[in-house]
Amino acid sequence: MLAEGTIGIQENGKMVACHYKVKYYNEPSRFGIEGGRISKLTIRREGEFTCNYDRGWDVEPEDEATQMAVAILIKEYN
């Protein structure tokens, strides 16, 4: 299944938009994030990729807003 959308995260007193696309399955997999259901995940901030997971981390989330968005998506889809 596919999902996409935007998560607003408060960072340094302002709202940051994290646009995401996630591919997830009904069952967990060894290829999923933390062995879960998410097999692909991308997050963009201001048009730049800040996170990319495609059965492994290509671009790990480094900034606080992206890390928070990843945590929210893992809770919802993993």
All heavy atoms as a GROMACS GRO file, in nm:
protein
  625
    1MET      N    1   0.083  -0.117   0.000
    1MET     CA    2   0.000   0.000   0.000
    1MET      C    3   0.088   0.124   0.000
    1MET      O    4   0.200   0.120   0.050
    1MET     CB    5  -0.090  -0.003   0.122
    1MET     CG    6  -0.195  -0.113   0.115
    1MET     SD    7  -0.303  -0.108   0.257
    1MET     CE    8  -0.244  -0.254   0.341
    2LEU      N    9   0.034   0.230  -0.055
    2LEU     CA   10   0.106   0.357  -0.062
    2LEU      C   11   0.030   0.464   0.015
    2LEU      O   12  -0.093   0.464   0.016
    2LEU     CB   13   0.124   0.403  -0.206
    2LEU     CG   14   0.202   0.311  -0.298
    2LEU    CD1   15   0.191   0.360  -0.441
    2LEU    CD2   16   0.347   0.305  -0.254
    3ALA      N   17   0.104   0.555   0.076
    3ALA     CA   18   0.044   0.670   0.142
    3ALA      C   19   0.136   0.788   0.121
    3ALA      O   20   0.258   0.772   0.112
    3ALA     CB   21   0.025   0.642   0.290
    4GLU      N   22   0.078   0.906   0.111
    4GLU     CA   23   0.159   1.027   0.105
    4GLU      C   24   0.081   1.140   0.167
    4GLU      O   25  -0.041   1.135   0.179
    4GLU     CB   26   0.202   1.059  -0.037
    4GLU     CG   27   0.093   1.093  -0.135
    4GLU     CD   28   0.152   1.122  -0.273
    4GLU    OE1   29   0.206   1.233  -0.291
    4GLU    OE2   30   0.141   1.035  -0.359
    5GLY      N   31   0.156   1.240   0.211
    5GLY     CA   32   0.093   1.354   0.275
    5GLY      C   33   0.197   1.447   0.331
    5GLY      O   34   0.315   1.440   0.297
    6THR      N   35   0.153   1.534   0.420
    6THR     CA   36   0.240   1.632   0.482
    6THR      C   37   0.217   1.631   0.633
    6THR      O   38   0.102   1.626   0.678
    6THR     CB   39   0.210   1.773   0.427
    6THR    OG1   40   0.227   1.772   0.286
    6THR    CG2   41   0.303   1.877   0.487
    7ILE      N   42   0.326   1.634   0.706
    7ILE     CA   43   0.321   1.643   0.852
    7ILE      C   44   0.382   1.777   0.890
    7ILE      O   45   0.494   1.808   0.848
    7ILE     CB   46   0.399   1.529   0.919
    7ILE    CG1   47   0.342   1.393   0.880
    7ILE    CG2   48   0.399   1.546   1.071
    7ILE    CD1   49   0.423   1.276   0.932
    8GLY      N   50   0.311   1.854   0.969
    8GLY     CA   51   0.364   1.981   1.020
    8GLY      C   52   0.433   1.957   1.154
    8GLY      O   53   0.374   1.901   1.246
    9ILE      N   54   0.559   1.998   1.163
    9ILE     CA   55   0.639   1.979   1.284
    9ILE      C   56   0.686   2.116   1.332
    9ILE      O   57   0.737   2.195   1.253
    9ILE     CB   58   0.762   1.888   1.257
    9ILE    CG1   59   0.720   1.753   1.198
    9ILE    CG2   60   0.846   1.871   1.382
    9ILE    CD1   61   0.652   1.660   1.292
   10GLN      N   62   0.673   2.140   1.461
   10GLN     CA   63   0.722   2.264   1.520
   10GLN      C   64   0.874   2.251   1.542
   10GLN      O   65   0.920   2.158   1.606
   10GLN     CB   66   0.652   2.288   1.654
   10GLN     CG   67   0.679   2.420   1.718
   10GLN     CD   68   0.598   2.533   1.655
   10GLN    OE1   69   0.507   2.510   1.577
   10GLN    NE2   70   0.633   2.654   1.687
   11GLU      N   71   0.950   2.345   1.486
   11GLU     CA   72   1.096   2.342   1.500
   11GLU      C   73   1.146   2.485   1.518
   11GLU      O   74   1.122   2.571   1.432
   11GLU     CB   75   1.160   2.278   1.378
   11GLU     CG   76   1.312   2.269   1.387
   11GLU     CD   77   1.373   2.206   1.264
   11GLU    OE1   78   1.364   2.267   1.156
   11GLU    OE2   79   1.430   2.097   1.277
   12ASN      N   80   1.214   2.511   1.627
   12ASN     CA   81   1.270   2.643   1.656
   12ASN      C   82   1.166   2.754   1.645
   12ASN      O   83   1.191   2.860   1.588
   12ASN     CB   84   1.389   2.674   1.565
   12ASN     CG   85   1.503   2.576   1.584
   12ASN    OD1   86   1.527   2.530   1.695
   12ASN    ND2   87   1.572   2.543   1.477
   13GLY      N   88   1.047   2.729   1.696
   13GLY     CA   89   0.944   2.831   1.699
   13GLY      C   90   0.867   2.852   1.570
   13GLY      O   91   0.784   2.942   1.562
   14LYS      N   92   0.893   2.770   1.468
   14LYS     CA   93   0.815   2.784   1.344
   14LYS      C   94   0.771   2.646   1.296
   14LYS      O   95   0.829   2.544   1.331
   14LYS     CB   96   0.895   2.856   1.236
   14LYS     CG   97   1.013   2.780   1.181
   14LYS     CD   98   1.078   2.856   1.066
   14LYS     CE   99   1.179   2.767   0.998
   14LYS     NZ  100   1.229   2.825   0.875
   15MET      N  101   0.666   2.646   1.215
   15MET     CA  102   0.613   2.521   1.162
   15MET      C  103   0.689   2.481   1.036
   15MET      O  104   0.711   2.562   0.947
   15MET     CB  105   0.464   2.539   1.129
   15MET     CG  106   0.395   2.410   1.093
   15MET     SD  107   0.389   2.287   1.225
   15MET     CE  108   0.272   2.363   1.336
   16VAL      N  109   0.732   2.356   1.032
   16VAL     CA  110   0.806   2.301   0.918
   16VAL      C  111   0.719   2.194   0.854
   16VAL      O  112   0.664   2.109   0.922
   16VAL     CB  113   0.940   2.239   0.965
   16VAL    CG1  114   1.010   2.170   0.851
   16VAL    CG2  115   1.028   2.342   1.030
   17ALA      N  116   0.705   2.199   0.721
   17ALA     CA  117   0.626   2.100   0.648
   17ALA      C  118   0.718   1.988   0.600
   17ALA      O  119   0.815   2.011   0.529
   17ALA     CB  120   0.557   2.165   0.529
   18CYS      N  121   0.688   1.866   0.641
   18CYS     CA  122   0.761   1.748   0.597
   18CYS      C  123   0.668   1.667   0.506
   18CYS      O  124   0.570   1.609   0.552
   18CYS     CB  125   0.804   1.663   0.716
   18CYS     SG  126   0.924   1.740   0.825
   19HIS      N  127   0.697   1.667   0.376
   19HIS     CA  128   0.618   1.594   0.279
   19HIS      C  129   0.672   1.451   0.271
   19HIS      O  130   0.792   1.431   0.254
   19HIS     CB  131   0.626   1.661   0.142
   19HIS     CG  132   0.588   1.805   0.146
   19HIS    ND1  133   0.457   1.848   0.154
   19HIS    CD2  134   0.662   1.917   0.148
   19HIS    CE1  135   0.453   1.978   0.159
   19HIS    NE2  136   0.577   2.024   0.155
   20TYR      N  137   0.583   1.353   0.282
   20TYR     CA  138   0.629   1.214   0.284
   20TYR      C  139   0.556   1.128   0.182
   20TYR      O  140   0.444   1.157   0.140
   20TYR     CB  141   0.610   1.154   0.424
   20TYR     CG  142   0.467   1.134   0.464
   20TYR    CD1  143   0.399   1.017   0.430
   20TYR    CD2  144   0.397   1.232   0.534
   20TYR    CE1  145   0.267   0.997   0.466
   20TYR    CE2  146   0.265   1.214   0.569
   20TYR     CZ  147   0.200   1.097   0.536
   20TYR     OH  148   0.069   1.079   0.570
   21LYS      N  149   0.623   1.020   0.144
   21LYS     CA  150   0.566   0.910   0.068
   21LYS      C  151   0.613   0.783   0.138
   21LYS      O  152   0.732   0.770   0.169
   21LYS     CB  153   0.612   0.909  -0.077
   21LYS     CG  154   0.556   1.023  -0.158
   21LYS     CD  155   0.600   1.014  -0.303
   21LYS     CE  156   0.545   1.132  -0.380
   21LYS     NZ  157   0.585   1.128  -0.521
   22VAL      N  158   0.522   0.692   0.161
   22VAL     CA  159   0.557   0.568   0.230
   22VAL      C  160   0.492   0.450   0.160
   22VAL      O  161   0.378   0.458   0.115
   22VAL     CB  162   0.516   0.576   0.381
   22VAL    CG1  163   0.367   0.592   0.398
   22VAL    CG2  164   0.564   0.456   0.458
   23LYS      N  165   0.568   0.342   0.146
   23LYS     CA  166   0.516   0.215   0.093
   23LYS      C  167   0.524   0.115   0.208
   23LYS      O  168   0.631   0.097   0.267
   23LYS     CB  169   0.600   0.168  -0.026
   23LYS     CG  170   0.548   0.039  -0.086
   23LYS     CD  171   0.627   0.000  -0.210
   23LYS     CE  172   0.570  -0.125  -0.273
   23LYS     NZ  173   0.645  -0.161  -0.394
   24TYR      N  174   0.412   0.054   0.238
   24TYR     CA  175   0.409  -0.040   0.350
   24TYR      C  176   0.325  -0.162   0.314
   24TYR      O  177   0.245  -0.160   0.220
   24TYR     CB  178   0.355   0.028   0.476
   24TYR     CG  179   0.212   0.078   0.464
   24TYR    CD1  180   0.108   0.003   0.517
   24TYR    CD2  181   0.182   0.198   0.401
   24TYR    CE1  182  -0.023   0.046   0.505
   24TYR    CE2  183   0.053   0.242   0.390
   24TYR     CZ  184  -0.049   0.166   0.442
   24TYR     OH  185  -0.179   0.209   0.430
   25TYR      N  186   0.346  -0.269   0.388
   25TYR     CA  187   0.279  -0.395   0.363
   25TYR      C  188   0.195  -0.436   0.483
   25TYR      O  189   0.206  -0.376   0.591
   25TYR     CB  190   0.382  -0.504   0.332
   25TYR     CG  191   0.453  -0.478   0.202
   25TYR    CD1  192   0.575  -0.412   0.198
   25TYR    CD2  193   0.396  -0.517   0.080
   25TYR    CE1  194   0.639  -0.386   0.077
   25TYR    CE2  195   0.458  -0.491  -0.041
   25TYR     CZ  196   0.580  -0.425  -0.041
   25TYR     OH  197   0.642  -0.399  -0.160
   26ASN      N  198   0.113  -0.539   0.464
   26ASN     CA  199   0.028  -0.588   0.573
   26ASN      C  200   0.108  -0.659   0.681
   26ASN      O  201   0.069  -0.659   0.797
   26ASN     CB  202  -0.079  -0.682   0.519
   26ASN     CG  203  -0.182  -0.610   0.436
   26ASN    OD1  204  -0.212  -0.494   0.461
   26ASN    ND2  205  -0.235  -0.678   0.336
   27GLU      N  206   0.219  -0.721   0.641
   27GLU     CA  207   0.300  -0.800   0.734
   27GLU      C  208   0.439  -0.740   0.747
   27GLU      O  209   0.493  -0.687   0.650
   27GLU     CB  210   0.312  -0.944   0.685
   27GLU     CG  211   0.180  -1.018   0.675
   27GLU     CD  212   0.116  -1.043   0.811
   27GLU    OE1  213   0.190  -1.066   0.908
   27GLU    OE2  214  -0.008  -1.037   0.819
   28PRO      N  215   0.501  -0.751   0.864
   28PRO     CA  216   0.640  -0.705   0.881
   28PRO      C  217   0.736  -0.784   0.793
   28PRO      O  218   0.707  -0.896   0.752
   28PRO     CB  219   0.668  -0.733   1.029
   28PRO     CG  220   0.534  -0.746   1.093
   28PRO     CD  221   0.443  -0.799   0.988
   29SER      N  222   0.851  -0.723   0.766
   29SER     CA  223   0.952  -0.785   0.681
   29SER      C  224   1.091  -0.752   0.734
   29SER      O  225   1.111  -0.648   0.795
   29SER     CB  226   0.938  -0.732   0.538
   29SER     OG  227   1.052  -0.764   0.462
   30ARG      N  228   1.186  -0.836   0.704
   30ARG     CA  229   1.324  -0.806   0.743
   30ARG      C  230   1.377  -0.685   0.667
   30ARG      O  231   1.476  -0.624   0.705
   30ARG     CB  232   1.415  -0.927   0.723
   30ARG     CG  233   1.433  -0.970   0.580
   30ARG     CD  234   1.515  -1.098   0.572
   30ARG     NE  235   1.531  -1.141   0.435
   30ARG     CZ  236   1.644  -1.131   0.367
   30ARG    NH1  237   1.751  -1.082   0.425
   30ARG    NH2  238   1.650  -1.172   0.244
   31PHE      N  239   1.313  -0.648   0.555
   31PHE     CA  240   1.353  -0.532   0.478
   31PHE      C  241   1.288  -0.404   0.527
   31PHE      O  242   1.324  -0.294   0.483
   31PHE     CB  243   1.319  -0.552   0.329
   31PHE     CG  244   1.391  -0.666   0.266
   31PHE    CD1  245   1.323  -0.779   0.227
   31PHE    CD2  246   1.529  -0.660   0.248
   31PHE    CE1  247   1.390  -0.886   0.169
   31PHE    CE2  248   1.597  -0.767   0.190
   31PHE     CZ  249   1.527  -0.879   0.151
   32GLY      N  250   1.191  -0.415   0.615
   32GLY     CA  251   1.120  -0.298   0.666
   32GLY      C  252   1.202  -0.222   0.770
   32GLY      O  253   1.297  -0.275   0.829
   33ILE      N  254   1.164  -0.098   0.793
   33ILE     CA  255   1.230  -0.018   0.897
   33ILE      C  256   1.210  -0.089   1.030
   33ILE      O  257   1.097  -0.123   1.067
   33ILE     CB  258   1.172   0.125   0.903
   33ILE    CG1  259   1.202   0.201   0.775
   33ILE    CG2  260   1.229   0.200   1.024
   33ILE    CD1  261   1.141   0.339   0.768
   34GLU      N  262   1.319  -0.116   1.099
   34GLU     CA  263   1.318  -0.186   1.228
   34GLU      C  264   1.244  -0.320   1.219
   34GLU      O  265   1.181  -0.363   1.314
   34GLU     CB  266   1.257  -0.098   1.337
   34GLU     CG  267   1.333   0.030   1.360
   34GLU     CD  268   1.264   0.124   1.458
   34GLU    OE1  269   1.149   0.096   1.502
   34GLU    OE2  270   1.326   0.226   1.491
   35GLY      N  271   1.251  -0.385   1.101
   35GLY     CA  272   1.184  -0.513   1.082
   35GLY      C  273   1.034  -0.502   1.072
   35GLY      O  274   0.963  -0.601   1.087
   36GLY      N  275   0.985  -0.383   1.043
   36GLY     CA  276   0.841  -0.359   1.038
   36GLY      C  277   0.783  -0.363   0.899
   36GLY      O  278   0.838  -0.425   0.807
   37ARG      N  279   0.672  -0.292   0.879
   37ARG     CA  280   0.596  -0.299   0.754
   37ARG      C  281   0.636  -0.196   0.651
   37ARG      O  282   0.600  -0.208   0.534
   37ARG     CB  283   0.446  -0.285   0.785
   37ARG     CG  284   0.396  -0.392   0.880
   37ARG     CD  285   0.247  -0.383   0.910
   37ARG     NE  286   0.205  -0.247   0.940
   37ARG     CZ  287   0.090  -0.196   0.898
   37ARG    NH1  288   0.008  -0.267   0.824
   37ARG    NH2  289   0.056  -0.074   0.930
   38ILE      N  290   0.710  -0.090   0.690
   38ILE     CA  291   0.749   0.014   0.595
   38ILE      C  292   0.872  -0.032   0.518
   38ILE      O  293   0.979  -0.052   0.576
   38ILE     CB  294   0.781   0.146   0.667
   38ILE    CG1  295   0.657   0.200   0.739
   38ILE    CG2  296   0.834   0.250   0.568
   38ILE    CD1  297   0.685   0.321   0.827
   39SER      N  298   0.857  -0.046   0.384
   39SER     CA  299   0.972  -0.087   0.302
   39SER      C  300   1.035   0.030   0.228
   39SER      O  301   1.151   0.024   0.190
   39SER     CB  302   0.932  -0.195   0.203
   39SER     OG  303   0.845  -0.145   0.105
   40LYS      N  304   0.958   0.138   0.206
   40LYS     CA  305   1.012   0.256   0.140
   40LYS      C  306   0.953   0.380   0.206
   40LYS      O  307   0.834   0.384   0.237
   40LYS     CB  308   0.977   0.258  -0.009
   40LYS     CG  309   1.041   0.145  -0.086
   40LYS     CD  310   1.011   0.154  -0.233
   40LYS     CE  311   1.078   0.037  -0.305
   40LYS     NZ  312   1.067   0.048  -0.449
   41LEU      N  313   1.039   0.481   0.225
   41LEU     CA  314   0.997   0.606   0.288
   41LEU      C  315   1.084   0.719   0.236
   41LEU      O  316   1.207   0.706   0.234
   41LEU     CB  317   1.011   0.597   0.440
   41LEU     CG  318   0.993   0.726   0.519
   41LEU    CD1  319   0.852   0.780   0.506
   41LEU    CD2  320   1.029   0.703   0.665
   42THR      N  321   1.020   0.826   0.191
   42THR     CA  322   1.094   0.947   0.156
   42THR      C  323   1.029   1.065   0.227
   42THR      O  324   0.906   1.070   0.243
   42THR     CB  325   1.094   0.976   0.004
   42THR    OG1  326   0.961   0.990  -0.041
   42THR    CG2  327   1.164   0.867  -0.072
   43ILE      N  328   1.112   1.158   0.271
   43ILE     CA  329   1.065   1.282   0.331
   43ILE      C  330   1.141   1.396   0.266
   43ILE      O  331   1.263   1.389   0.250
   43ILE     CB  332   1.085   1.283   0.484
   43ILE    CG1  333   1.001   1.172   0.549
   43ILE    CG2  334   1.049   1.420   0.542
   43ILE    CD1  335   1.016   1.161   0.698
   44ARG      N  336   1.065   1.501   0.230
   44ARG     CA  337   1.125   1.621   0.171
   44ARG      C  338   1.085   1.741   0.255
   44ARG      O  339   0.973   1.752   0.300
   44ARG     CB  340   1.074   1.642   0.029
   44ARG     CG  341   1.111   1.531  -0.065
   44ARG     CD  342   1.056   1.556  -0.201
   44ARG     NE  343   1.173   1.582  -0.284
   44ARG     CZ  344   1.168   1.627  -0.407
   44ARG    NH1  345   1.054   1.658  -0.461
   44ARG    NH2  346   1.277   1.644  -0.476
   45ARG      N  347   1.182   1.829   0.272
   45ARG     CA  348   1.160   1.959   0.336
   45ARG      C  349   1.207   2.066   0.240
   45ARG      O  350   1.321   2.059   0.192
   45ARG     CB  351   1.241   1.972   0.464
   45ARG     CG  352   1.189   1.895   0.581
   45ARG     CD  353   1.270   1.918   0.704
   45ARG     NE  354   1.282   2.061   0.733
   45ARG     CZ  355   1.351   2.112   0.834
   45ARG    NH1  356   1.415   2.031   0.915
   45ARG    NH2  357   1.357   2.240   0.853
   46GLU      N  358   1.120   2.160   0.212
   46GLU     CA  359   1.155   2.270   0.121
   46GLU      C  360   1.216   2.218  -0.009
   46GLU      O  361   1.314   2.270  -0.060
   46GLU     CB  362   1.247   2.369   0.191
   46GLU     CG  363   1.184   2.431   0.314
   46GLU     CD  364   1.278   2.520   0.392
   46GLU    OE1  365   1.396   2.534   0.356
   46GLU    OE2  366   1.232   2.575   0.493
   47GLY      N  367   1.159   2.108  -0.061
   47GLY     CA  368   1.201   2.053  -0.188
   47GLY      C  369   1.325   1.964  -0.185
   47GLY      O  370   1.363   1.908  -0.286
   48GLU      N  371   1.388   1.949  -0.070
   48GLU     CA  372   1.510   1.866  -0.060
   48GLU      C  373   1.482   1.741   0.021
   48GLU      O  374   1.413   1.745   0.123
   48GLU     CB  375   1.622   1.947   0.004
   48GLU     CG  376   1.664   2.064  -0.081
   48GLU     CD  377   1.800   2.118  -0.041
   48GLU    OE1  378   1.881   2.041   0.014
   48GLU    OE2  379   1.823   2.236  -0.066
   49PHE      N  380   1.539   1.629  -0.024
   49PHE     CA  381   1.525   1.504   0.049
   49PHE      C  382   1.602   1.514   0.181
   49PHE      O  383   1.721   1.544   0.182
   49PHE     CB  384   1.580   1.386  -0.033
   49PHE     CG  385   1.490   1.345  -0.145
   49PHE    CD1  386   1.516   1.386  -0.274
   49PHE    CD2  387   1.379   1.266  -0.121
   49PHE    CE1  388   1.433   1.349  -0.379
   49PHE    CE2  389   1.295   1.228  -0.224
   49PHE     CZ  390   1.322   1.270  -0.353
   50THR      N  391   1.532   1.486   0.289
   50THR     CA  392   1.597   1.482   0.420
   50THR      C  393   1.595   1.341   0.478
   50THR      O  394   1.651   1.316   0.584
   50THR     CB  395   1.530   1.580   0.518
   50THR    OG1  396   1.390   1.549   0.528
   50THR    CG2  397   1.548   1.724   0.472
   51CYS      N  398   1.529   1.249   0.406
   51CYS     CA  399   1.522   1.111   0.450
   51CYS      C  400   1.486   1.024   0.330
   51CYS      O  401   1.398   1.060   0.251
   51CYS     CB  402   1.414   1.098   0.558
   51CYS     SG  403   1.374   0.929   0.605
   52ASN      N  404   1.554   0.910   0.317
   52ASN     CA  405   1.519   0.812   0.214
   52ASN      C  406   1.553   0.673   0.264
   52ASN      O  407   1.667   0.645   0.300
   52ASN     CB  408   1.590   0.840   0.082
   52ASN     CG  409   1.536   0.753  -0.029
   52ASN    OD1  410   1.417   0.757  -0.058
   52ASN    ND2  411   1.622   0.674  -0.090
   53TYR      N  412   1.451   0.588   0.268
   53TYR     CA  413   1.468   0.448   0.306
   53TYR      C  414   1.410   0.364   0.194
   53TYR      O  415   1.295   0.380   0.157
   53TYR     CB  416   1.393   0.418   0.437
   53TYR     CG  417   1.412   0.278   0.487
   53TYR    CD1  418   1.514   0.247   0.574
   53TYR    CD2  419   1.327   0.174   0.447
   53TYR    CE1  420   1.532   0.118   0.620
   53TYR    CE2  421   1.344   0.046   0.492
   53TYR     CZ  422   1.448   0.018   0.578
   53TYR     OH  423   1.466  -0.111   0.623
   54ASP      N  424   1.492   0.276   0.138
   54ASP     CA  425   1.447   0.184   0.033
   54ASP      C  426   1.506   0.047   0.065
   54ASP      O  427   1.613   0.011   0.015
   54ASP     CB  428   1.491   0.233  -0.105
   54ASP     CG  429   1.433   0.152  -0.219
   54ASP    OD1  430   1.370   0.047  -0.192
   54ASP    OD2  431   1.449   0.192  -0.335
   55ARG      N  432   1.441  -0.022   0.158
   55ARG     CA  433   1.488  -0.150   0.212
   55ARG      C  434   1.624  -0.136   0.281
   55ARG      O  435   1.699  -0.232   0.296
   55ARG     CB  436   1.491  -0.257   0.104
   55ARG     CG  437   1.356  -0.284   0.047
   55ARG     CD  438   1.360  -0.389  -0.058
   55ARG     NE  439   1.226  -0.406  -0.113
   55ARG     CZ  440   1.198  -0.491  -0.208
   55ARG    NH1  441   1.292  -0.566  -0.259
   55ARG    NH2  442   1.076  -0.500  -0.253
   56GLY      N  443   1.655  -0.018   0.322
   56GLY     CA  444   1.778   0.018   0.390
   56GLY      C  445   1.792   0.170   0.382
   56GLY      O  446   1.733   0.234   0.294
   57TRP      N  447   1.867   0.230   0.473
   57TRP     CA  448   1.881   0.375   0.476
   57TRP      C  449   1.978   0.424   0.368
   57TRP      O  450   2.094   0.387   0.367
   57TRP     CB  451   1.931   0.423   0.612
   57TRP     CG  452   1.828   0.409   0.719
   57TRP    CD1  453   1.828   0.317   0.820
   57TRP    CD2  454   1.710   0.487   0.735
   57TRP    NE1  455   1.716   0.334   0.898
   57TRP    CE2  456   1.642   0.438   0.848
   57TRP    CE3  457   1.655   0.594   0.665
   57TRP    CZ2  458   1.521   0.492   0.892
   57TRP    CZ3  459   1.535   0.648   0.708
   57TRP    CH2  460   1.470   0.596   0.822
   58ASP      N  461   1.926   0.506   0.277
   58ASP     CA  462   2.008   0.576   0.179
   58ASP      C  463   2.045   0.714   0.233
   58ASP      O  464   2.158   0.759   0.220
   58ASP     CB  465   1.935   0.591   0.046
   58ASP     CG  466   1.897   0.456  -0.014
   58ASP    OD1  467   1.985   0.368  -0.018
   58ASP    OD2  468   1.781   0.439  -0.053
   59VAL      N  469   1.945   0.780   0.292
   59VAL     CA  470   1.964   0.911   0.356
   59VAL      C  471   1.894   0.902   0.491
   59VAL      O  472   1.770   0.898   0.498
   59VAL     CB  473   1.904   1.026   0.272
   59VAL    CG1  474   1.920   1.159   0.344
   59VAL    CG2  475   1.966   1.032   0.134
   60GLU      N  476   1.971   0.897   0.599
   60GLU     CA  477   1.912   0.888   0.732
   60GLU      C  478   1.864   1.025   0.778
   60GLU      O  479   1.924   1.127   0.744
   60GLU     CB  480   2.014   0.832   0.831
   60GLU     CG  481   2.047   0.687   0.804
   60GLU     CD  482   2.118   0.620   0.918
   60GLU    OE1  483   2.079   0.642   1.035
   60GLU    OE2  484   2.213   0.546   0.891
   61PRO      N  485   1.755   1.029   0.855
   61PRO     CA  486   1.705   1.156   0.905
   61PRO      C  487   1.802   1.217   1.005
   61PRO      O  488   1.841   1.152   1.101
   61PRO     CB  489   1.573   1.119   0.972
   61PRO     CG  490   1.587   0.975   1.006
   61PRO     CD  491   1.678   0.916   0.903
   62GLU      N  492   1.844   1.341   0.980
   62GLU     CA  493   1.941   1.404   1.069
   62GLU      C  494   1.884   1.522   1.146
   62GLU      O  495   1.918   1.541   1.261
   62GLU     CB  496   2.064   1.447   0.989
   62GLU     CG  497   2.140   1.329   0.934
   62GLU     CD  498   2.270   1.367   0.867
   62GLU    OE1  499   2.308   1.485   0.872
   62GLU    OE2  500   2.333   1.277   0.809
   63ASP      N  501   1.795   1.601   1.082
   63ASP     CA  502   1.742   1.716   1.154
   63ASP      C  503   1.624   1.673   1.241
   63ASP      O  504   1.562   1.570   1.221
   63ASP     CB  505   1.700   1.827   1.056
   63ASP     CG  506   1.589   1.782   0.964
   63ASP    OD1  507   1.472   1.795   1.003
   63ASP    OD2  508   1.620   1.730   0.854
   64GLU      N  509   1.595   1.756   1.341
   64GLU     CA  510   1.496   1.722   1.442
   64GLU      C  511   1.355   1.704   1.382
   64GLU      O  512   1.284   1.610   1.418
   64GLU     CB  513   1.492   1.832   1.548
   64GLU     CG  514   1.402   1.801   1.664
   64GLU     CD  515   1.408   1.909   1.771
   64GLU    OE1  516   1.509   1.981   1.781
   64GLU    OE2  517   1.309   1.920   1.845
   65ALA      N  518   1.315   1.791   1.291
   65ALA     CA  519   1.181   1.781   1.232
   65ALA      C  520   1.165   1.652   1.153
   65ALA      O  521   1.062   1.584   1.163
   65ALA     CB  522   1.154   1.902   1.143
   66THR      N  523   1.265   1.615   1.075
   66THR     CA  524   1.257   1.491   0.997
   66THR      C  525   1.256   1.370   1.089
   66THR      O  526   1.181   1.275   1.066
   66THR     CB  527   1.374   1.483   0.897
   66THR    OG1  528   1.370   1.597   0.811
   66THR    CG2  529   1.366   1.357   0.812
   67GLN      N  530   1.336   1.372   1.193
   67GLN     CA  531   1.337   1.261   1.288
   67GLN      C  532   1.201   1.244   1.354
   67GLN      O  533   1.152   1.132   1.372
   67GLN     CB  534   1.444   1.282   1.394
   67GLN     CG  535   1.584   1.269   1.342
   67GLN     CD  536   1.690   1.309   1.443
   67GLN    OE1  537   1.660   1.359   1.552
   67GLN    NE2  538   1.816   1.290   1.407
   68MET      N  539   1.136   1.356   1.387
   68MET     CA  540   1.003   1.351   1.447
   68MET      C  541   0.902   1.297   1.348
   68MET      O  542   0.817   1.214   1.383
   68MET     CB  543   0.961   1.490   1.495
   68MET     CG  544   0.826   1.490   1.564
   68MET     SD  545   0.822   1.399   1.720
   68MET     CE  546   0.917   1.509   1.821
   69ALA      N  547   0.910   1.339   1.222
   69ALA     CA  548   0.819   1.289   1.119
   69ALA      C  549   0.837   1.138   1.100
   69ALA      O  550   0.738   1.064   1.088
   69ALA     CB  551   0.841   1.363   0.987
   70VAL      N  552   0.960   1.091   1.098
   70VAL     CA  553   0.987   0.947   1.086
   70VAL      C  554   0.925   0.872   1.203
   70VAL      O  555   0.860   0.769   1.185
   70VAL     CB  556   1.138   0.918   1.075
   70VAL    CG1  557   1.166   0.769   1.088
   70VAL    CG2  558   1.193   0.969   0.943
   71ALA      N  559   0.940   0.924   1.324
   71ALA     CA  560   0.883   0.859   1.442
   71ALA      C  561   0.730   0.850   1.432
   71ALA      O  562   0.671   0.747   1.464
   71ALA     CB  563   0.923   0.934   1.568
   72ILE      N  564   0.667   0.956   1.384
   72ILE     CA  565   0.522   0.957   1.366
   72ILE      C  566   0.480   0.852   1.263
   72ILE      O  567   0.385   0.776   1.284
   72ILE     CB  568   0.473   1.097   1.326
   72ILE    CG1  569   0.489   1.193   1.444
   72ILE    CG2  570   0.329   1.094   1.276
   72ILE    CD1  571   0.473   1.339   1.408
   73LEU      N  572   0.551   0.847   1.150
   73LEU     CA  573   0.518   0.752   1.045
   73LEU      C  574   0.542   0.608   1.087
   73LEU      O  575   0.464   0.519   1.053
   73LEU     CB  576   0.595   0.786   0.918
   73LEU     CG  577   0.554   0.920   0.855
   73LEU    CD1  578   0.655   0.962   0.749
   73LEU    CD2  579   0.414   0.912   0.798
   74ILE      N  580   0.648   0.584   1.163
   74ILE     CA  581   0.674   0.448   1.214
   74ILE      C  582   0.559   0.407   1.306
   74ILE      O  583   0.510   0.295   1.298
   74ILE     CB  584   0.811   0.441   1.284
   74ILE    CG1  585   0.922   0.441   1.180
   74ILE    CG2  586   0.818   0.316   1.373
   74ILE    CD1  587   1.061   0.449   1.238
   75LYS      N  588   0.517   0.496   1.392
   75LYS     CA  589   0.407   0.464   1.483
   75LYS      C  590   0.278   0.433   1.406
   75LYS      O  591   0.204   0.343   1.441
   75LYS     CB  592   0.384   0.578   1.581
   75LYS     CG  593   0.279   0.549   1.686
   75LYS     CD  594   0.283   0.652   1.795
   75LYS     CE  595   0.178   0.628   1.900
   75LYS     NZ  596   0.199   0.514   1.982
   76GLU      N  597   0.255   0.507   1.299
   76GLU     CA  598   0.130   0.488   1.224
   76GLU      C  599   0.134   0.368   1.130
   76GLU      O  600   0.035   0.296   1.118
   76GLU     CB  601   0.100   0.613   1.142
   76GLU     CG  602  -0.034   0.608   1.072
   76GLU     CD  603  -0.077   0.740   1.018
   76GLU    OE1  604  -0.027   0.845   1.061
   76GLU    OE2  605  -0.164   0.739   0.929
   77TYR      N  606   0.246   0.346   1.060
   77TYR     CA  607   0.248   0.246   0.954
   77TYR      C  608   0.333   0.122   0.980
   77TYR      O  609   0.322   0.024   0.909
   77TYR     CB  610   0.298   0.309   0.822
   77TYR     CG  611   0.205   0.414   0.768
   77TYR    CD1  612   0.237   0.549   0.779
   77TYR    CD2  613   0.085   0.378   0.707
   77TYR    CE1  614   0.152   0.646   0.729
   77TYR    CE2  615  -0.001   0.475   0.657
   77TYR     CZ  616   0.034   0.609   0.669
   77TYR     OH  617  -0.052   0.704   0.620
   78ASN      N  618   0.423   0.127   1.078
   78ASN     CA  619   0.514   0.014   1.096
   78ASN      C  620   0.452  -0.092   1.185
   78ASN      O  621   0.496  -0.200   1.190
   78ASN     CB  622   0.648   0.062   1.153
   78ASN     CG  623   0.765  -0.006   1.089
   78ASN    OD1  624   0.761  -0.047   0.975
   78ASN    ND2  625   0.873  -0.016   1.161
   0.00000   0.00000   0.00000
